[in-house]
Amino acid sequence: MEFVVFTGVLLFIFLFMIVQELMQAKNEEKMFRNSLLENYGKEPPKEYSLERFARLDSYLERHKEEKQLDDITWNDLGMDEVFCRIDRTLSAAGEEYLYFTLRNIFCGKEKLDHLEEVTGWFLEQDDTRIRVQLLLKKLGHLGKYSLYDYLDNLDYLGERNNRKILLLNLLYLLFASLLFVQPAVGILGIVVCMLGHILTYFREKKVIEPYITSFAYVLRMINVCEELGRQKIPVYKKELEDLNEALKSLWELKRGSFWVMAGNQGKIGGNPLDIIADYLRMILHLDIWQFNLMLRKLRLKTNEVDRLLGITGYLDMAISVGGFRRSLEGYCIPQLEENANKVYLHMEGGWHPLLTHPVKTSIRADRGVLLTASGKSTFLKMVAVNAVLAQTIHTCTAESYHAPVFRIFSSMALRDSIQNGESYYIVEIRSLKRILDAAQTETAPVLSFVDEVLRGTNTVERIAAATQILIHLSESGVLCFTATHDIEMTELLKDCYDNYHFEEVIRDGDISFPYELLPGRAGTRNAIRLLALMGYDKEITERAAMQAEDFIQTGKWSVQTLLGNT
């Protein structure tokens, strides 16, 4: 009777723990579902570790193409910050696919139209979007690494087989049979086997632990994709059919996967079944046995896994783009022209997506644009980022955007290279050379952004060389947006570049920046006045003003003025 009561109590506790876990999971899912409904389109609260951020290019590296946005341009435009502004993905696959998309500036009209179709559909179908996002949340992340890090390193494990595990497990049967003949020897043998298994288990587990984590992710992805494949998404029908086809060849990976999935955290679970399973793994090496079987199968199925990552990542990316659109006060669908006969860029009411209270700016560029005075770099980045977003996620932070499909290059935020022993000037001319080379070799029109051409050398040579480089770019059909402090260049380039400028306003001892783009070259010279506003000695500012005025009148620098000898 006592045994029955004791068993009943244990059963009750066991059932209570299971029901409690199910209820907690249900409540968490309900809260997350409400969050997805209420917060879609709000600022993303995501945080990134430096290690994880460094691996966002894993999918891109696996699908590298020649005509993707290069590293110099990506860094010049601060696209890491733009990525974070857009990113609302819920899985590692989605993060990496969004990064890949933002670099894939030459994907073509058909792919952009399809992205528009999928993104627009999810913007109108909240119920299906939430179901898909719940599945993507289940897929989740792999920590600081990418799944590709593990897939690419599978060969480092070498060939693994289960012969040793099989032989050791057969010893249990041998000693178990001795229990009926020599019980003491049988018990001792079983205990020794168990201790040996436990000692070798942790050594083996340490070797394969990272890969167990990745296998668990693959298995989780298969489960998520099976549910995704049953969703009714008419705009994504073909991809879901491909998904289901890939799943057929991956189904065998799930066989016996409980032992790998349940033990992938490397610690004893919280309920009785987990505890029993953990001890069985330690004394029989069941998860290592299954790992070795899965390793052999997965090595043959990496292409199918890649297909799953691409299909699920695309969905996550498209939903994220929709959330980005909802977060904006306004946006436009760009009008992109393929095989254009001329270069141009027409944008009305554009602003940078990272600004919360932007001043909208319009530009109609049918040839090169030369900017002078303050605000130049911000404007260049605003136009360039919108050009990238137009050709990647089919979304512009502007009232309208109309342009051909460009190859996009920049040479803006460069630094000298201590490691390579290259001065700033060498780094700069290398950067400019790649734009000149693209102008000669690319069949597509080239759009370039250059801030302060050849700032790393002296004034005379800078103006001479920069003028000829910019003329050559214009004659090669490149639409170049460039900025300079050398006012002489506005006259030298007036036949092939349109001049624009921004003006700062100094009033009542204060300075403001209206950020209004004005035609023509800058007419104000406020740099020396700003020195006075910042409290510089009056003698410095008066002599500087006199020296500058003398140069403007004579075209020569006066040594007497420079020394203050009047």
N, C-alpha and C positions, 0 to 999 in steps of 0.2 A: 504493500500500500504506500509506504514511504517513497519507494522507488518511483511509483506512478505519479505521486504528488511532485516529487523533485523534477521528474521529466516534464511534467506539465508546466511547472514554473519556468524551467529553461526554455521551453517552447514558447511560452507567453512572452518572455523577455526578448527572445529572438524575433518573434513576429512584431513586437512593439518597436524594436529598433528598425526593422524594415519599413514599417508603416511611417515612422517618424522621418526616416530618410526620404521616402517618397513624397511626403507632405512638404518637407523643406524644399526639395527639388521643384515641386509644383509651384510653391509660393515664389521661389526665385525666378522661375520661368515667367510667371504672371507679372512680376515686377519688371522684368526685363522687357517683356512684350509691351507693357504700358510705356516704358521709357522709349522704345523704338517708335511708338506712335506719337508721343508728345515731343520728342527731341529731334526728330528727323529734320535736318536743315539748320540746326543750331550749331554753334561753334564746337568743333570736335575736342573732347577733353583728353585725348590720347597723350600718353607720354612714351618716349622712346629712349631706350638705353643706347649708348654710343655703339656698343657691339652690334646690336640689332640693326641700327641705322646703317652701319657699314655694310650689311649683308642684303640691303634692299635691292641691290642690282643683280641678285642671283638669277632670277628668271631672265633678265636682260642679257646677261653673259651667256646663258644657254641658248638664246635666240638672237644672237648678235647679227645686225645687218649693217651694211656700209653706210646707208643714208639716215642714220640716227643722229640725234643731237649730240654733239661731242662734249667732252668733259669741260673744256675751256668755256664754252658757251653756257653750259649748265651752271657752272660755278659763278661765272660773271653775272648771271641774271638772278642769283640767289634762289635757284629752283628747289633747293632742299626746303626752304621756308614755304615756298608756294605749294610743294607737295604736302607738307603738314597742314596747310590751310585747306586743302581739298580732301585729304584723307579721312574717310569715315568708314573704312573697311573693318571687318570683324575677323579676318583670318590672315594668316601669313601669305597664303596664295593671293589674296586680294591686294595686300600691301605691295607685293612684288609685281603683280600685274599692273597696278596703277603706276608704279615707278616706270615699268617697261613702256606703258602707254604714253607717259609724258616725255619719254625720250624718242618715241617712234613718230617723228614729225612728217614722215613721207608715206603714210599708210594707204592713201588713196581715197577717192570719193566713195567707193562702194562700202568700205569699212566704216567710214565716218557716218554714212547714212544708216548703216546697221546699228552703230552705237547710238545714234539719235533715236532710232526706233525702240531699242531696248530700254534706254534711259527714260524716254518719254512714257513708255508703257508702265514702268514701275512707279513713275511719279503719279500715275492715275490709279494704280492698283495697290492700295495700302495693305489689304489683307494678304495678298500673295507675297508682297515685298516683305512683310513681317515674318511670314512662314519661312521664306528663303533666308532671311537674316538670322532667324533662330537656328537654322541648320548651319549657317556659316559660323555662328558663335560656337556651336558644338565642335566644329572643325578647329577653330582657334589658332594657336601659335605653337611654335617649337622652342620658345625661349630666344636666346640671342643668335641662334644659328638658323640657316635655311635648310629645308629638306634636301636641296641640291648638294649642300655640303656633305651630307651623309651618303647620298646616292653616288656622288663622284668618288667617295672614298671607300666604297664597298670592297674594292679589290685589295685594299690594305689589310683586310682581315685574312686574306689568303683562303685556301680551301679548308673548310671545316666539315667534319663528319661526326656521326653519332656512335661510332664503333666503341670508343672508350666508355661512353655512358652506358651503352647496352651491356658491355661485359661487367661493369661494376654493378649494374642493376640485377644481372643474373646471379651475382653473389648472394643477393637477398634470398633468392629462391633456394640456392644451395644450403644456406644456413637455416632457412625456414624448414627445409626437409629434415635437417638434423635435430630439430626440436622434438621430433617423435622418437629419436634414437638416443641422442645425447643432448638433453635440454640445455645444460650449462654451456656447452660449446656453441650450440645454436644461438642462444641469447647473446653470448659474448661476441660472436661473429656478427650478428645483426647490429649490435651497438657500435662495434668498430667500423662497420660499413657506414653507418649513419654519421659517425664523427668524421670519417674520411670524406664523405660526400659534402658535409657542411663546410669543412675546411677548404676543400677545392671549389666549392660553389661560389664563395665570395671572391676568390681570385678570378675565376672565369667571368663572374658577373661584372667585375670592374672593367674587364676588357671590352665587353659587349654592351655595357650600360648605355652609352650614347646612341648606339644603333637600335637598342630596344626601344628607346624613346622615339626614334624616327619610325620604327616599324609600327609602334602604337599609333603614330600620326597617320601612316599609310592606311592602317586598318580603320581608323576613325574616318578618314577621308572616303574610303570605300563605303562605309555605312552611311555617311552623309550623302554621298553621290547616289546611292540607291534610293534615298528619299527624294533627292533633287530630281532624279529621273522620272519620278511619278508626279511631279508638279505640272500643272497646265499653264505653260508659258508659250503662247502661240508665236511670239516674236523670237523665241529662242528654241524653236522646235528642232531644227536641224542639229544644233549643238547638243541638245539633250539626247537625240538619237545616237550621236557619236559617243556621248557619255555612256549610254547603256551598252553600246557595242564594246567599249573598252572594259566595262565592268565584267563582261562575260569571261574575259581572259584573266581577270584578276580575282575571280571568285575563290579559286583554290587557295589563295593566300589566307583566307579566313578560316580554313579548316584547322581546328585545334588552337585557334588564336586566343582563346580565353587565358591560357597560361602565360602568354606574352602580355596581353592587355592588362590583366589583373595585377601583374607584377612589375609593371614598367616604372613604378615610382621607387622601387627598391626598398620599401619599408612595409612593415606589417600593417594590415588593414585594421579597420575599427570594428567589424562585425565578425561573428564566429566563422562564417564561410570564408572570409578573407584570411583569417588566422589559420584555418585548416589548410587552405590552398597555399599559403606561404610556406608552411612546414613541409608540405608535399613537394613543393618546388626545391626546397633546400636538400631534402633527403633523396630525391629522385632525379633532380636536375630537369624537371619537365619543361620549364621555360627555355632553358638552354637547348634542349633537344628540339623544341619547336622552332627556336630561333635559327638553328642550323638548317632546318628544312626550309624555313621561309627565306633565308639568305640565298639559298640555291635558286629558289623560284623568282625572288625579286630581281636578282641580277639579270634575268631574262626578260623582265617586265618593266624596265625603267622607262621605255618609250610610252607605254600605256599609262604609267603614273604621271608622266609629263603631260599627257593629254588631259587627265583629270585635273591637274593643277591649273592648266590653261583655261579649261572650261569653267571651273568653279571660280578661279581668280577673275575672269572676265565679268561674271555676274556680280561679284563683290565690288569690282571697280565701277561698273555701270550704275549700281545703286549708290555708290559713294559720289559719283558725279552728279546724280540727281539731288543728293543731299547738299552738295556744294551749291548747286543752282538755287535751291530753296533758301540757302543762307544769305544769298545776295539780295540787295534791294532791287536790283535789275540786272539783266544780262541779255545778250543777243546770240542768235544762232548765226555764225559767220557765213558769208557768201564767198565760197572759194572757187576759183576758176582754174581748171587744169588746162595745160597746153596753151597758156596765154601768149599772145603775140607781143605784149609789152609788159613792162614792170610798173606797178603802181601799188599804193596802199592808201585806202580811204577809210578813215575811222572817225566816227562822230561820238562825242561824249564818252571818251575812254578814261579809265582809271586803273590804278594798280590794285590787284585783288587783296593785297596785304594792308591797304589803308582803310581805316574805319570811317573817316570823314574826308573823302578825297575831293579835290577840285577836278571836275571833268574837263578833258581837253580833246579837241578835234584836230585832225590833220588830214590833208589831201595831198599826198606825195606822188607826183607823176615823174619825178626825177630825184636826184640826191637831195638830202636835207642837211644844212649846216647850221648848228646851234651855237649861240654865244651867250655869255653871262650866266647868272646863277640858275639852278633848277635843271640843268642839262641832263645830268646823269639819271635823275629820277624819271625824266621824260623818256629817255632812251630805253630804260628798263621797262617802263609801262608799255611802250609800243612793242618791244621785243617779247615780253611775257605774253601779251595778248596774241601776238602772231603764233607763238608756240601753243598756247591753249586752243587757238582756232584750229590748228592742224592736228591736234592730239585728242582733246576731249570735246571738240566741237562746241566750245563755250567761250564767249568773250565777255570780259567785264567792260562793256561798252554799249552804247545805244545802237550802233551798227558797225559792221566790219566787212570790208569788201577788198579782196586781193587775190592774186594768183597763189598757187601752192608753191612755197619757196623752200630752198635749202637755206637754213638760218645759221649764221655765224656771228660771233661777237669777239671783240678784243677790248676789254674794259677794265676789269679788276685784276690786273696782272701783278705778279710779284717776282722778285729776283729769286733764283734757285741756288741756295747755298750748297745743297747736296750735289748738284750737277756743275757747280762752279760757273754759273751763268749770271751775268749782270742783268739788271732790269731791261736795259736796251736790247740785249740779245734775246731775252724771253719775248720782248715786245715784237721785234722784227720777225721772229719765228711765228708768232701768232698771226701777224698780218700776212705773212707769206702763204699760210694755208688758205686765207680768203682769196688772195690773188690766184693761187693754183686752182681753187674751186671755180673761179670765174672763167678759167680757160677750159676746164674739163667737164663741168656739170652741164647736162642737157636741160635741167630745170633752172628757172630763174633763181638768182641768189639774193638774199636779203641780209645785209650786214649792219652791225652797230659797232662804232668805234668811238671810244671816249679819249680825247686828247691824244691825237696821233703823234707817236714818237716823242712822248714827253720825257723820255730818258736821255735826251741829248741836247746840245746847245741850240739856242734860238734860231740862228741863221740856217744851219743845216736842217733843223726840224721843219721850218716853214718850207724850205725848198723841197725836201724829200717828201714831206706830208702832202704838199700840193700835187706833186707828180703821181704819188700813189693814189690819191683820191680821184684825180683826173683819169688815171688808168682804169680804176674800178668803174667809173661812170661810162667810159668808152667800151668797157667789156660787158655792159648791160647789167651791172650790179646796182640794185637799189640800196644806197648806202645812207644811213643816218649817222652823222658824226658830230662831235662837239669839240670846241676849241676855245682857248683863251686868247689865241693869236688873232687879233682883229684884222691883221693884214690879209689873212686867208679869205675873208669874206669878199674882198675885191678880186683876189686872184682866181677864185672859184665861181664867180658870179655867172659865168656862161654855162655851167653844168650843175650847179647846186643852188637851191633856193635857200635864202637866209631867213632864219627865225631866231627869236630871242625871248628871254624872260627878263622882267625888270623887278628889282627890289625897290621898295618905297621907304625912304627915310623921312620921318616926320616927327617933330617935337622930341628930338633926341632918341627916337626909337626906330627900329627897322621891322618891316613886314614883307612877306613874300606872297603876292596874289596868285602866283603860279599860272598866270594867263599867257598863253602862247601868242606872241606878236610877230607879224611879218617884218622882214628887214633885219639888219644887224643891230647889236646893242648900241644904244646912243648914250647911255649913262656910264659914268666912271665913279663908282662908289667905294671901291676897295680902300682908298686912302681915307675916305670919310669914315669908314667902318673902324679904322685904326683909332681915330679920334674918339668915336663912340665907346670903344673898349678901354679908353683911358690912357692911350699912348701919349708920350711927351709931345707937347705942341710943336717943339722945334723939329722933331722927326717928321710929323705929318705935314708941316708947312714946307719944309725943304723937299719932301717927296712930291708934293703937289706941284711945286715950282719946277722940279726936275722933269716930271712927266709932261707938263705943259710945254717946256722948252723943247723936248724931244718931238712932240706933236707938231710944233711950228717949224723945226729945222730938219727933222729926220735924223738927228745925231744926238748922242749922249754928250752932255757938257761936263767936263772934268771939274770946271769951276763950280758949277751948280751942285755936282756930286759932293764936293768938299765943303760946300756952304760958303764959298768965297764970292761975295756979290760986289 
